[in-house]
Amino acid sequence: MKGPLFYSKILLFGEYGIIQDSKGLSIPYNFYNGALKTDDNPSEEAKKSNESLEKFTSHLEQLQTEQPELVTFNLEALQNDVKAGMYFDSSIPQGYGVGSSGALVAAIYDKYATNKITVLENLTREKLLQLKAIFSQMESFFHGKSSGLDPLNSYLSLPILINSKDNIEPTGIPSQSISGKGAVFLIDSGIVGETAPMVNIFMENLKDQGFRTMLKSQFIKYTDKCVENFLHGDFKNLFQNTKELSKVVLNNFKPMIPEQFHQVWQKGIDTNDYYLKLCGSGGGGYILGFTEDLEKAKTALKDYKLEVVYQF
């Protein structure tokens, strides 16, 4: 048995901000993917994934009992498949901010949800919000608190524009130019990031009035501008606003940036060769980079492996 593929995602803009109603832009990242599978000779990793699926199944049973009006599953089929050794075969790195649990949630919903909303129907805003609500409850098993956006992105395989908490829509993004000098890229920090502790730090910081003011007047302001610049293909302003965003993050989100990257981060701002920002909740995993000149960025960051996500 092998199910359909579900892809990883990248939240280009909006990490942490969307908790406070900033805009956000999330795009599928087809470099990584995962699918539900059963094998006759499962590897150790497959067995571990199967154990995790068993716990996840209990979470879904509880969810269905508590909120049957939100979502119901064919639990019998799911339980039987898990007993038969089903696992999630994934190339998506965990704790890297590219949506490993999101792809799994999307795959389970796709295969086992009853009355599911499909990608083929007319996706009204109501249906998107309903899907997001379902995915948020499903994914909370992995993170404690989930926006539901990662699974939504993975399930639809479309770029998603977040206007506010209750206003999301599929969107088009400017087409890539493979010969373009500008690029969005990923750097591997070499550390696995844990989402929950990072979100907890953020929630603690929110209790501070100064932090809340900074969030509104700087972080959300530049995030919203970056989303608009990117969607309109206004790359000149995009880089100016990304630079400002990069500064704000370095000054106010230090715990989310692995220590060995503090100087690298500052160097990008000083030289304008590249600008770094968080990819997901930070604390490790990938760091997202933006550059107007990919070759320059590669030279400046020669100690790191760059994965290009998008070129323009």
Backbone as CSV, one residue per row, in Angstrom:
resi,resn,N_x,N_y,N_z,CA_x,CA_y,CA_z,C_x,C_y,C_z
1,MET,0.832,-1.199,0.000,0.000,0.000,0.000,0.871,1.255,0.000
2,LYS,0.528,2.221,-0.820,1.217,3.507,-0.763,0.230,4.603,-1.138
3,GLY,0.069,5.558,-0.233,-0.899,6.630,-0.467,-0.305,7.757,-1.302
4,PRO,-1.120,8.777,-1.624,-0.637,9.922,-2.394,0.396,10.731,-1.608
5,LEU,1.207,11.490,-2.318,2.263,12.288,-1.685,1.717,13.611,-1.146
6,PHE,2.205,13.996,0.017,1.887,15.313,0.569,3.197,16.052,0.818
7,TYR,3.223,17.320,0.405,4.480,18.057,0.398,4.707,18.880,1.653
8,SER,5.976,19.225,1.848,6.332,20.146,2.926,5.891,21.554,2.540
9,LYS,6.042,22.492,3.470,5.634,23.874,3.181,6.669,24.838,3.738
10,ILE,6.639,26.041,3.244,7.469,27.100,3.835,6.579,28.310,4.070
11,LEU,6.605,28.793,5.308,5.910,30.043,5.613,6.915,31.148,5.297
12,LEU,6.746,31.791,4.140,7.708,32.819,3.724,7.682,33.998,4.685
13,PHE,6.482,34.399,5.058,6.323,35.525,5.979,5.175,35.222,6.939
14,GLY,5.323,35.701,8.176,4.201,35.585,9.106,4.468,34.761,10.343
15,GLU,5.678,34.158,10.452,5.935,33.359,11.652,5.760,34.239,12.884
16,TYR,5.116,33.730,13.879,4.746,34.447,15.111,3.738,35.563,14.867
17,GLY,3.889,36.321,13.798,2.967,37.419,13.524,1.533,36.950,13.367
18,ILE,1.356,35.801,12.702,-0.023,35.351,12.443,-0.759,34.989,13.728
19,ILE,-0.006,34.709,14.802,-0.657,34.472,16.101,-1.327,35.782,16.535
20,GLN,-0.747,36.909,16.098,-1.261,38.229,16.467,-1.928,38.934,15.276
21,ASP,-2.429,38.131,14.334,-3.201,38.671,13.212,-2.422,39.477,12.175
22,SER,-1.164,39.154,11.976,-0.448,39.794,10.860,-0.819,39.035,9.589
23,LYS,-0.409,39.550,8.458,-0.556,38.797,7.214,0.458,37.665,7.221
24,GLY,0.250,36.692,6.350,1.219,35.614,6.204,1.141,35.062,4.799
25,LEU,2.219,34.415,4.366,2.225,33.794,3.040,2.959,32.472,3.142
26,SER,2.234,31.422,2.811,2.771,30.072,2.936,2.766,29.411,1.563
27,ILE,3.873,28.761,1.204,3.932,28.123,-0.118,4.334,26.649,0.014
28,PRO,3.809,25.780,-0.857,4.241,24.380,-0.803,5.704,24.284,-1.239
29,TYR,6.424,23.358,-0.653,7.836,23.163,-1.004,8.010,21.702,-1.412
30,ASN,8.068,21.474,-2.722,7.961,20.101,-3.241,9.236,19.271,-3.114
31,PHE,10.269,19.874,-2.546,11.541,19.168,-2.390,11.391,17.998,-1.415
32,TYR,10.520,18.175,-0.414,10.280,17.117,0.576,8.835,16.658,0.503
33,ASN,8.613,15.373,0.786,7.230,14.900,0.819,7.115,13.645,1.678
34,GLY,5.859,13.247,1.880,5.617,12.041,2.670,4.352,11.348,2.196
35,ALA,4.242,10.058,2.493,3.052,9.290,2.120,2.826,8.186,3.150
36,LEU,1.558,7.776,3.301,1.234,6.654,4.189,1.589,5.350,3.475
37,LYS,2.172,4.433,4.210,2.647,3.197,3.589,2.523,2.016,4.541
38,THR,2.460,0.809,3.978,2.718,-0.393,4.783,3.736,-1.236,4.030
39,ASP,4.639,-1.862,4.793,5.691,-2.702,4.212,5.666,-4.066,4.876
40,ASP,6.155,-5.071,4.152,6.255,-6.399,4.756,7.398,-6.460,5.764
41,ASN,8.492,-5.754,5.444,9.633,-5.726,6.366,9.931,-4.295,6.801
42,PRO,9.177,-3.789,7.794,9.362,-2.385,8.169,10.711,-2.122,8.844
43,SER,11.287,-0.975,8.551,12.543,-0.563,9.182,12.252,-0.098,10.601
44,GLU,13.319,0.163,11.363,13.152,0.673,12.733,12.382,1.993,12.716
45,GLU,12.736,2.812,11.735,12.095,4.124,11.628,10.588,3.980,11.352
46,ALA,10.263,3.016,10.477,8.850,2.765,10.162,8.097,2.307,11.408
47,LYS,8.753,1.499,12.222,8.112,1.007,13.449,7.853,2.161,14.418
48,LYS,8.816,3.076,14.506,8.646,4.236,15.388,7.495,5.116,14.909
49,SER,7.432,5.297,13.591,6.358,6.099,13.003,5.011,5.442,13.269
50,ASN,4.984,4.116,13.178,3.743,3.370,13.423,3.270,3.549,14.876
51,GLU,4.222,3.524,15.817,3.874,3.735,17.241,3.276,5.132,17.436
52,SER,3.885,6.094,16.765,3.404,7.469,16.873,1.997,7.588,16.272
53,LEU,1.757,6.866,15.172,0.431,6.878,14.542,-0.630,6.262,15.462
54,GLU,-0.191,5.275,16.252,-1.122,4.630,17.184,-1.608,5.666,18.214
55,LYS,-0.656,6.469,18.727,-1.013,7.523,19.700,-1.870,8.591,19.035
56,PHE,-1.515,8.920,17.809,-2.262,9.941,17.069,-3.706,9.484,16.845
57,THR,-3.890,8.187,16.578,-5.226,7.624,16.380,-6.080,7.819,17.630
58,SER,-5.483,7.617,18.804,-6.221,7.837,20.059,-6.652,9.295,20.173
59,HIS,-5.767,10.200,19.763,-6.085,11.642,19.784,-7.287,11.918,18.874
60,LEU,-7.312,11.272,17.704,-8.413,11.497,16.754,-9.727,10.907,17.265
61,GLU,-9.632,9.778,17.967,-10.849,9.185,18.571,-11.449,10.172,19.572
62,GLN,-10.571,10.741,20.396,-11.006,11.705,21.411,-11.603,12.950,20.738
63,LEU,-10.942,13.410,19.690,-11.423,14.595,18.955,-12.826,14.348,18.396
64,GLN,-13.013,13.171,17.819,-14.312,12.836,17.229,-15.398,12.731,18.302
65,THR,-15.017,12.205,19.467,-15.981,12.090,20.574,-16.391,13.470,21.073
66,GLU,-15.376,14.349,21.203,-15.643,15.679,21.780,-16.272,16.644,20.774
67,GLN,-15.884,16.531,19.498,-16.386,17.491,18.499,-16.864,16.786,17.229
68,PRO,-17.904,15.942,17.360,-18.349,15.191,16.169,-18.847,16.116,15.057
69,GLU,-19.269,17.323,15.440,-19.770,18.243,14.411,-18.603,18.838,13.600
70,LEU,-17.388,18.787,14.153,-16.230,19.343,13.447,-15.703,18.356,12.414
71,VAL,-15.430,17.121,12.865,-14.856,16.139,11.939,-15.110,14.722,12.448
72,THR,-15.349,13.797,11.524,-15.440,12.381,11.886,-14.556,11.582,10.932
73,PHE,-14.086,10.444,11.433,-13.166,9.613,10.650,-13.707,8.194,10.547
74,ASN,-13.212,7.478,9.561,-13.466,6.046,9.516,-12.419,5.414,10.437
75,LEU,-12.735,5.425,11.742,-11.744,5.012,12.745,-11.408,3.528,12.645
76,GLU,-12.396,2.757,12.261,-12.163,1.305,12.173,-11.085,1.007,11.128
77,ALA,-11.223,1.648,9.963,-10.228,1.443,8.895,-8.855,1.929,9.350
78,LEU,-8.841,3.096,10.013,-7.566,3.662,10.481,-6.906,2.728,11.499
79,GLN,-7.709,2.253,12.470,-7.152,1.352,13.494,-6.614,0.065,12.866
80,ASN,-7.376,-0.475,11.915,-6.925,-1.708,11.254,-5.616,-1.494,10.491
81,ASP,-5.523,-0.358,9.795,-4.300,-0.079,9.028,-3.102,0.140,9.951
82,VAL,-3.345,0.819,11.079,-2.246,1.038,12.034,-1.808,-0.302,12.630
83,LYS,-2.796,-1.170,12.941,-2.466,-2.518,13.456,-1.654,-3.308,12.432
84,ALA,-1.958,-3.054,11.149,-1.241,-3.774,10.086,0.141,-3.166,9.825
85,GLY,0.504,-2.169,10.627,1.867,-1.622,10.518,2.004,-0.364,9.677
86,MET,0.890,0.296,9.357,0.993,1.500,8.533,1.884,2.557,9.207
87,TYR,2.663,3.256,8.375,3.518,4.332,8.906,3.559,5.477,7.891
88,PHE,4.152,6.586,8.296,4.262,7.738,7.397,5.686,7.790,6.882
89,ASP,5.846,7.480,5.610,7.165,7.437,4.992,7.480,8.834,4.464
90,SER,8.401,9.521,5.142,8.573,10.945,4.851,10.031,11.338,4.699
91,SER,10.296,12.204,3.718,11.639,12.769,3.592,11.692,14.142,4.254
92,ILE,10.559,14.565,4.871,10.481,15.901,5.463,11.200,15.891,6.812
93,PRO,12.250,16.708,6.973,12.961,16.675,8.257,12.073,17.194,9.383
94,GLN,12.149,16.534,10.545,11.324,16.958,11.684,12.034,18.062,12.463
95,GLY,11.255,19.028,12.958,11.844,20.105,13.739,12.623,21.089,12.892
96,TYR,12.270,21.176,11.604,12.997,22.074,10.705,12.146,23.217,10.172
97,GLY,10.901,23.291,10.642,10.067,24.410,10.226,9.511,24.281,8.824
98,VAL,9.512,23.045,8.277,8.958,22.870,6.930,7.718,21.963,6.922
99,GLY,7.135,21.761,8.102,5.809,21.153,8.152,5.747,19.644,8.090
100,SER,6.610,18.969,8.885,6.581,17.500,8.852,5.267,16.951,9.400
101,SER,4.795,17.514,10.527,3.534,16.998,11.084,2.348,17.430,10.214
102,GLY,2.483,18.573,9.549,1.408,19.065,8.673,1.099,18.102,7.536
103,ALA,2.153,17.554,6.947,1.961,16.625,5.828,1.299,15.333,6.304
104,LEU,1.678,14.886,7.485,1.075,13.668,8.056,-0.415,13.886,8.329
105,VAL,-0.744,15.039,8.937,-2.148,15.359,9.235,-2.964,15.394,7.940
106,ALA,-2.403,16.019,6.903,-3.094,16.102,5.610,-3.340,14.710,5.034
107,ALA,-2.347,13.841,5.136,-2.465,12.482,4.588,-3.545,11.684,5.314
108,ILE,-3.588,11.805,6.646,-4.588,11.066,7.438,-5.996,11.591,7.133
109,TYR,-6.137,12.906,7.073,-7.450,13.498,6.765,-7.909,13.032,5.387
110,ASP,-7.004,13.086,4.439,-7.339,12.726,3.058,-7.846,11.284,2.966
111,LYS,-7.221,10.393,3.706,-7.565,8.972,3.577,-8.730,8.539,4.479
112,TYR,-8.859,9.148,5.656,-9.802,8.587,6.632,-10.964,9.494,7.039
113,ALA,-10.919,10.789,6.704,-12.026,11.655,7.121,-13.285,11.296,6.338
114,THR,-14.438,11.311,7.026,-15.698,11.095,6.322,-16.247,12.475,5.976
115,ASN,-17.008,12.581,4.929,-17.534,13.894,4.473,-16.425,14.918,4.283
116,LYS,-15.289,14.486,3.716,-14.165,15.432,3.660,-14.364,16.493,2.577
117,ILE,-13.780,17.642,2.835,-13.763,18.730,1.851,-12.617,18.412,0.889
118,THR,-12.907,18.352,-0.383,-11.833,17.967,-1.316,-11.284,19.190,-2.046
119,VAL,-10.100,19.009,-2.585,-9.408,20.080,-3.310,-10.150,20.421,-4.604
120,LEU,-10.930,19.458,-5.087,-11.550,19.645,-6.405,-12.790,20.524,-6.359
121,GLU,-13.399,20.652,-5.169,-14.628,21.445,-5.132,-14.313,22.935,-5.079
122,ASN,-15.352,23.733,-5.192,-15.167,25.171,-5.130,-14.804,25.561,-3.694
123,LEU,-13.554,25.971,-3.497,-13.100,26.242,-2.138,-13.500,27.646,-1.692
124,THR,-14.636,27.727,-1.044,-15.083,29.025,-0.522,-14.268,29.343,0.735
125,ARG,-14.357,30.579,1.169,-13.639,30.978,2.386,-14.110,30.140,3.575
126,GLU,-15.443,29.860,3.615,-15.988,29.062,4.720,-15.331,27.675,4.751
127,LYS,-15.210,27.070,3.573,-14.627,25.720,3.519,-13.153,25.740,3.931
128,LEU,-12.442,26.777,3.504,-11.027,26.885,3.889,-10.884,27.040,5.404
129,LEU,-11.758,27.870,5.980,-11.687,28.080,7.431,-12.077,26.817,8.192
130,GLN,-13.042,26.089,7.616,-13.449,24.826,8.249,-12.289,23.826,8.223
131,LEU,-11.632,23.724,7.071,-10.468,22.837,6.964,-9.378,23.256,7.952
132,LYS,-9.130,24.545,8.017,-8.095,25.065,8.921,-8.436,24.709,10.371
133,ALA,-9.712,24.837,10.728,-10.144,24.514,12.102,-9.950,23.028,12.399
134,ILE,-10.310,22.185,11.435,-10.138,20.727,11.604,-8.656,20.399,11.780
135,PHE,-7.830,20.958,10.866,-6.394,20.656,10.900,-5.739,21.188,12.179
136,SER,-6.236,22.317,12.659,-5.702,22.895,13.892,-5.911,21.925,15.061
137,GLN,-7.112,21.344,15.138,-7.413,20.387,16.217,-6.623,19.090,16.042
138,MET,-6.486,18.647,14.796,-5.729,17.409,14.557,-4.255,17.607,14.900
139,GLU,-3.698,18.726,14.447,-2.246,18.921,14.610,-1.861,19.312,16.035
140,SER,-2.842,19.738,16.839,-2.518,20.128,18.223,-1.901,18.954,18.986
141,PHE,-2.128,17.738,18.505,-1.500,16.545,19.095,0.030,16.676,19.075
142,PHE,0.568,17.302,18.033,2.021,17.389,17.880,2.624,18.635,18.526
143,HIS,1.894,19.743,18.516,2.488,21.020,18.932,1.872,21.650,20.166
144,GLY,0.763,21.102,20.655,0.060,21.806,21.729,-0.901,22.828,21.155
145,LYS,-0.373,23.811,20.417,-1.265,24.811,19.795,-0.873,24.904,18.325
146,SER,-1.840,24.719,17.454,-1.530,24.752,16.022,-2.509,25.659,15.306
147,SER,-2.002,26.386,14.313,-2.889,27.267,13.527,-3.643,26.465,12.468
148,GLY,-3.144,25.248,12.171,-3.768,24.435,11.126,-3.306,24.796,9.720
149,LEU,-2.400,25.780,9.621,-1.973,26.236,8.278,-1.065,25.252,7.564
150,ASP,-0.161,24.609,8.320,0.774,23.678,7.667,0.024,22.543,6.964
151,PRO,-0.899,21.865,7.682,-1.631,20.795,7.001,-2.478,21.333,5.842
152,LEU,-3.024,22.538,6.014,-3.855,23.128,4.958,-3.030,23.311,3.695
153,ASN,-1.830,23.823,3.870,-0.943,24.041,2.734,-0.591,22.730,2.052
154,SER,-0.279,21.745,2.897,0.109,20.440,2.384,-1.063,19.769,1.667
155,TYR,-2.251,19.907,2.241,-3.445,19.258,1.686,-3.831,19.874,0.338
156,LEU,-3.761,21.189,0.252,-4.202,21.861,-0.977,-3.097,21.967,-2.017
157,SER,-1.840,21.914,-1.553,-0.691,22.129,-2.443,-0.790,23.439,-3.225
158,LEU,-1.272,24.475,-2.547,-1.411,25.801,-3.163,-0.788,26.835,-2.242
159,PRO,-0.259,27.929,-2.806,0.164,29.019,-1.923,-1.064,29.580,-1.209
160,ILE,-0.905,29.907,0.070,-2.027,30.422,0.852,-1.675,31.793,1.417
161,LEU,-2.574,32.731,1.177,-2.412,34.073,1.721,-3.258,34.177,2.979
162,ILE,-2.602,34.546,4.076,-3.320,34.754,5.328,-3.513,36.260,5.471
163,ASN,-4.755,36.721,5.399,-5.016,38.151,5.596,-5.188,38.458,7.070
164,SER,-5.838,37.541,7.771,-6.022,37.635,9.217,-6.481,36.255,9.675
165,LYS,-6.706,36.109,10.971,-7.053,34.777,11.507,-8.229,34.142,10.780
166,ASP,-9.259,34.966,10.470,-10.424,34.341,9.842,-10.612,34.798,8.406
167,ASN,-9.506,35.110,7.759,-9.575,35.480,6.346,-8.348,34.922,5.623
168,ILE,-8.546,33.753,5.020,-7.445,33.129,4.277,-7.932,32.777,2.884
169,GLU,-7.025,32.760,1.937,-7.427,32.438,0.562,-6.245,31.845,-0.206
170,PRO,-6.543,30.940,-1.158,-5.467,30.488,-2.038,-5.039,31.680,-2.883
171,THR,-3.765,31.726,-3.242,-3.302,32.879,-4.004,-2.313,32.446,-5.073
172,GLY,-2.093,33.328,-6.041,-1.060,33.068,-7.038,0.186,33.823,-6.611
173,ILE,1.369,33.275,-6.906,2.588,34.029,-6.613,3.313,34.275,-7.935
174,PRO,4.155,35.327,-8.002,4.845,35.613,-9.263,5.610,34.378,-9.740
175,SER,5.615,34.142,-11.041,6.256,32.926,-11.527,7.777,33.037,-11.367
176,GLN,8.375,31.897,-11.184,9.817,31.866,-10.948,10.589,32.147,-12.231
177,SER,11.771,32.710,-12.046,12.671,32.879,-13.190,13.959,32.166,-12.817
178,ILE,14.206,31.038,-13.476,15.346,30.197,-13.101,16.672,30.916,-13.372
179,SER,16.640,31.897,-14.302,17.883,32.621,-14.590,18.011,33.881,-13.733
180,GLY,16.986,34.113,-12.871,16.994,35.330,-12.049,18.124,35.323,-11.034
181,LYS,18.624,36.505,-10.700,19.719,36.610,-9.724,19.186,36.567,-8.296
182,GLY,17.939,37.059,-8.110,17.359,37.094,-6.767,16.855,35.720,-6.363
183,ALA,16.906,35.455,-5.042,16.456,34.131,-4.599,16.028,34.129,-3.135
184,VAL,15.139,33.180,-2.838,14.828,32.818,-1.458,15.501,31.472,-1.244
185,PHE,16.209,31.316,-0.121,16.925,30.052,0.093,16.814,29.610,1.548
186,LEU,17.188,28.368,1.791,17.207,27.818,3.148,18.648,27.517,3.535
187,ILE,18.974,27.762,4.817,20.260,27.331,5.370,19.937,26.338,6.471
188,ASP,20.682,25.245,6.501,20.489,24.239,7.544,21.301,24.644,8.774
189,SER,20.613,24.884,9.895,21.336,25.297,11.109,22.045,24.107,11.758
190,GLY,21.662,22.899,11.323,22.287,21.706,11.901,21.735,21.337,13.274
191,ILE,20.710,22.074,13.720,20.110,21.803,15.037,18.622,21.542,14.829
192,VAL,18.085,20.570,15.546,16.642,20.344,15.464,15.947,21.354,16.366
193,GLY,14.939,22.017,15.850,14.199,23.006,16.651,12.942,22.375,17.227
194,GLU,12.624,22.738,18.458,11.370,22.264,19.073,10.368,23.407,19.020
195,THR,9.207,23.147,18.423,8.224,24.228,18.265,7.667,24.717,19.597
196,ALA,7.206,23.787,20.429,6.483,24.185,21.646,7.267,25.146,22.560
197,PRO,8.560,24.854,22.900,9.284,25.777,23.781,9.432,27.175,23.182
198,MET,9.629,27.257,21.864,9.788,28.555,21.208,8.481,29.366,21.286
199,VAL,7.371,28.671,21.040,6.065,29.350,21.109,5.808,29.808,22.546
200,ASN,6.252,28.997,23.522,6.081,29.390,24.923,6.846,30.662,25.264
201,ILE,8.081,30.772,24.744,8.883,31.989,24.974,8.136,33.189,24.401
202,PHE,7.604,32.993,23.188,6.881,34.085,22.520,5.659,34.502,23.344
203,MET,4.906,33.507,23.827,3.697,33.805,24.603,4.058,34.534,25.912
204,GLU,5.175,34.150,26.510,5.647,34.840,27.729,5.981,36.307,27.404
205,ASN,6.713,36.498,26.289,7.113,37.853,25.877,5.903,38.749,25.625
206,LEU,4.819,38.132,25.157,3.604,38.903,24.844,3.016,39.592,26.075
207,LYS,3.386,39.088,27.260,2.866,39.700,28.492,3.501,41.076,28.716
208,ASP,4.613,41.323,28.006,5.331,42.581,28.173,4.809,43.635,27.198
209,GLN,4.404,44.774,27.736,3.807,45.841,26.928,4.757,46.316,25.822
210,GLY,6.036,46.471,26.164,7.028,46.934,25.182,7.141,45.976,24.007
211,PHE,7.108,44.685,24.319,7.207,43.661,23.265,5.980,43.722,22.353
212,ARG,4.809,43.898,22.982,3.572,43.969,22.185,3.582,45.185,21.261
213,THR,4.100,46.301,21.767,4.178,47.524,20.964,5.117,47.313,19.780
214,MET,6.287,46.707,20.045,7.260,46.422,18.977,6.628,45.525,17.909
215,LEU,5.861,44.542,18.389,5.244,43.596,17.472,4.327,44.322,16.487
216,LYS,3.491,45.205,17.021,2.534,45.935,16.169,3.207,46.965,15.273
217,SER,4.078,47.795,15.907,4.609,48.951,15.179,5.738,48.568,14.225
218,GLN,6.429,47.430,14.480,7.553,47.063,13.612,7.359,45.698,12.946
219,PHE,7.277,44.652,13.789,7.279,43.292,13.244,6.110,43.049,12.279
220,ILE,4.896,43.374,12.732,3.722,43.121,11.883,3.713,44.079,10.696
221,LYS,4.130,45.320,10.928,4.160,46.316,9.847,5.037,45.819,8.682
222,TYR,6.258,45.372,9.009,7.170,44.925,7.944,6.741,43.584,7.350
223,THR,6.184,42.715,8.179,5.689,41.428,7.666,4.606,41.666,6.612
224,ASP,3.637,42.526,6.953,2.545,42.816,6.018,3.069,43.417,4.716
225,LYS,4.043,44.333,4.833,4.620,44.954,3.627,5.327,43.913,2.760
226,CYS,6.079,43.022,3.404,6.807,41.977,2.662,5.835,41.087,1.877
227,VAL,4.726,40.713,2.518,3.734,39.863,1.846,3.200,40.587,0.609
228,GLU,2.832,41.863,0.773,2.293,42.625,-0.357,3.329,42.800,-1.463
229,ASN,4.567,43.139,-1.092,5.642,43.304,-2.084,5.856,42.013,-2.868
230,PHE,5.894,40.891,-2.146,6.169,39.612,-2.802,5.059,39.259,-3.789
231,LEU,3.802,39.401,-3.345,2.676,39.031,-4.204,2.597,39.909,-5.451
232,HIS,3.019,41.170,-5.311,2.962,42.083,-6.459,4.241,42.062,-7.294
233,GLY,5.182,41.206,-6.891,6.439,41.141,-7.647,7.258,42.414,-7.528
234,ASP,7.034,43.175,-6.441,7.775,44.419,-6.224,9.036,44.086,-5.416
235,PHE,10.048,43.555,-6.126,11.195,43.007,-5.401,12.111,44.087,-4.826
236,LYS,12.101,45.249,-5.398,12.943,46.344,-4.874,12.516,46.668,-3.434
237,ASN,11.201,46.899,-3.251,10.710,47.198,-1.901,10.745,45.968,-0.999
238,LEU,10.588,44.793,-1.607,10.629,43.559,-0.819,11.946,43.469,-0.057
239,PHE,13.053,43.772,-0.745,14.354,43.641,-0.079,14.545,44.691,1.011
240,GLN,14.048,45.887,0.776,14.148,46.927,1.812,13.372,46.504,3.066
241,ASN,12.159,45.999,2.835,11.328,45.606,3.983,11.824,44.329,4.656
242,THR,12.397,43.417,3.861,12.951,42.189,4.453,14.154,42.540,5.332
243,LYS,14.933,43.524,4.884,16.086,43.968,5.692,15.604,44.504,7.047
244,GLU,14.558,45.323,7.024,14.012,45.875,8.275,13.481,44.746,9.168
245,LEU,12.805,43.786,8.536,12.248,42.649,9.280,13.379,41.841,9.920
246,SER,14.448,41.635,9.158,15.604,40.877,9.640,16.202,41.548,10.879
247,LYS,16.276,42.891,10.853,16.799,43.649,12.006,15.907,43.468,13.234
248,VAL,14.590,43.617,13.003,13.625,43.505,14.108,13.724,42.127,14.770
249,VAL,13.858,41.093,13.936,13.937,39.724,14.474,15.225,39.532,15.280
250,LEU,16.343,40.046,14.740,17.618,39.894,15.450,17.576,40.613,16.799
251,ASN,16.929,41.757,16.844,16.873,42.539,18.086,15.874,41.997,19.107
252,ASN,14.809,41.362,18.628,13.715,41.009,19.550,13.406,39.520,19.676
253,PHE,13.993,38.707,18.788,13.699,37.263,18.825,14.988,36.449,18.979
254,LYS,15.940,36.999,19.733,17.258,36.340,19.870,17.159,34.871,20.309
255,PRO,16.290,34.531,21.295,16.257,33.126,21.725,15.868,32.164,20.592
256,MET,15.173,32.684,19.575,14.722,31.819,18.478,15.821,31.627,17.416
257,ILE,16.903,32.403,17.535,17.991,32.301,16.549,19.145,31.543,17.201
258,PRO,19.558,30.397,16.623,20.695,29.671,17.205,21.902,30.606,17.340
259,GLU,22.586,30.495,18.488,23.616,31.477,18.829,24.684,31.662,17.769
260,GLN,25.093,30.544,17.135,26.185,30.666,16.157,25.756,31.420,14.901
261,PHE,24.476,31.770,14.819,24.005,32.507,13.638,23.802,34.004,13.920
262,HIS,23.992,34.438,15.167,23.783,35.856,15.480,24.682,36.757,14.631
263,GLN,25.957,36.365,14.519,26.901,37.192,13.744,26.625,37.107,12.244
264,VAL,26.328,35.899,11.783,26.032,35.689,10.356,24.825,36.536,9.962
265,TRP,23.866,36.597,10.853,22.630,37.364,10.651,22.954,38.844,10.489
266,GLN,23.783,39.344,11.448,24.177,40.759,11.441,24.987,41.094,10.195
267,LYS,25.848,40.158,9.799,26.719,40.390,8.635,25.888,40.635,7.373
268,GLY,24.800,39.881,7.234,23.925,40.057,6.072,23.333,41.458,6.037
269,ILE,22.911,41.935,7.212,22.312,43.270,7.312,23.362,44.342,6.979
270,ASP,24.598,44.128,7.477,25.673,45.110,7.263,26.131,45.177,5.808
271,THR,26.198,44.013,5.146,26.764,43.976,3.785,25.705,44.057,2.689
272,ASN,24.435,43.793,3.055,23.331,43.700,2.074,23.502,42.551,1.080
273,ASP,24.368,41.587,1.406,24.545,40.429,0.511,23.364,39.464,0.625
274,TYR,22.740,39.448,1.792,21.590,38.563,2.046,20.917,39.063,3.319
275,TYR,19.668,38.663,3.526,18.957,38.967,4.783,18.354,37.673,5.296
276,LEU,18.499,37.422,6.583,17.981,36.179,7.153,16.714,36.427,7.961
277,LYS,15.866,35.415,8.020,14.685,35.488,8.875,14.346,34.088,9.371
278,LEU,13.439,34.020,10.338,13.068,32.717,10.888,12.257,31.923,9.874
279,CYS,12.443,30.617,9.908,11.622,29.717,9.091,10.844,28.871,10.095
280,GLY,9.558,29.161,10.245,8.808,28.471,11.299,9.145,29.092,12.640
281,SER,9.144,28.276,13.693,9.278,28.854,15.036,10.724,29.124,15.440
282,GLY,11.691,28.682,14.624,13.083,28.935,14.961,13.603,27.974,16.016
283,GLY,14.705,28.394,16.678,15.317,27.536,17.688,16.211,26.476,17.074
284,GLY,16.296,26.472,15.763,17.065,25.459,15.040,16.401,25.236,13.699
285,GLY,16.605,24.044,13.138,15.989,23.760,11.836,16.549,24.651,10.743
286,TYR,15.702,25.046,9.839,16.148,25.903,8.745,16.054,27.373,9.114
287,ILE,16.905,28.154,8.461,16.798,29.609,8.511,16.530,30.031,7.074
288,LEU,15.624,30.998,6.920,15.235,31.441,5.586,16.093,32.638,5.192
289,GLY,16.550,32.650,3.949,17.371,33.769,3.486,16.794,34.384,2.223
290,PHE,17.008,35.690,2.067,16.580,36.422,0.870,17.802,37.145,0.309
291,THR,18.005,37.078,-0.997,19.138,37.790,-1.575,18.781,38.345,-2.950
292,GLU,19.393,39.483,-3.275,19.213,40.063,-4.611,20.216,39.468,-5.586
293,ASP,21.255,38.831,-5.031,22.311,38.259,-5.876,22.757,36.934,-5.280
294,LEU,22.221,35.857,-5.838,22.446,34.520,-5.287,23.934,34.168,-5.224
295,GLU,24.700,34.534,-6.253,26.132,34.195,-6.268,26.863,34.885,-5.119
296,LYS,26.498,36.158,-4.892,27.110,36.914,-3.776,26.793,36.236,-2.443
297,ALA,25.526,35.846,-2.286,25.098,35.201,-1.035,25.833,33.882,-0.840
298,LYS,25.993,33.125,-1.928,26.689,31.834,-1.836,28.131,32.029,-1.392
299,THR,28.774,33.067,-1.925,30.159,33.354,-1.540,30.222,33.766,-0.074
300,ALA,29.327,34.666,0.319,29.328,35.162,1.705,29.004,34.047,2.698
301,LEU,28.197,33.081,2.258,27.773,32.001,3.155,28.408,30.677,2.744
302,LYS,29.662,30.745,2.310,30.293,29.543,1.717,30.436,28.388,2.711
303,ASP,30.364,28.701,4.024,30.475,27.630,5.025,29.183,26.836,5.177
304,TYR,28.124,27.304,4.513,26.813,26.658,4.675,26.284,26.159,3.342
305,LYS,25.441,25.137,3.446,24.808,24.618,2.232,23.502,25.384,2.028
306,LEU,23.360,26.001,0.861,22.141,26.756,0.570,21.204,25.915,-0.301
307,GLU,19.934,25.872,0.085,18.929,25.193,-0.739,18.024,26.277,-1.315
308,VAL,18.031,26.424,-2.631,17.206,27.477,-3.235,15.740,27.032,-3.293
309,VAL,14.862,27.898,-2.800,13.442,27.588,-2.727,12.700,28.257,-3.896
310,TYR,13.203,29.436,-4.266,12.452,30.266,-5.211,13.421,31.262,-5.835
311,GLN,13.367,31.394,-7.170,14.253,32.341,-7.851,13.489,33.378,-8.630
312,PHE,13.961,34.616,-8.645,13.276,35.657,-9.419,14.272,36.635,-10.011
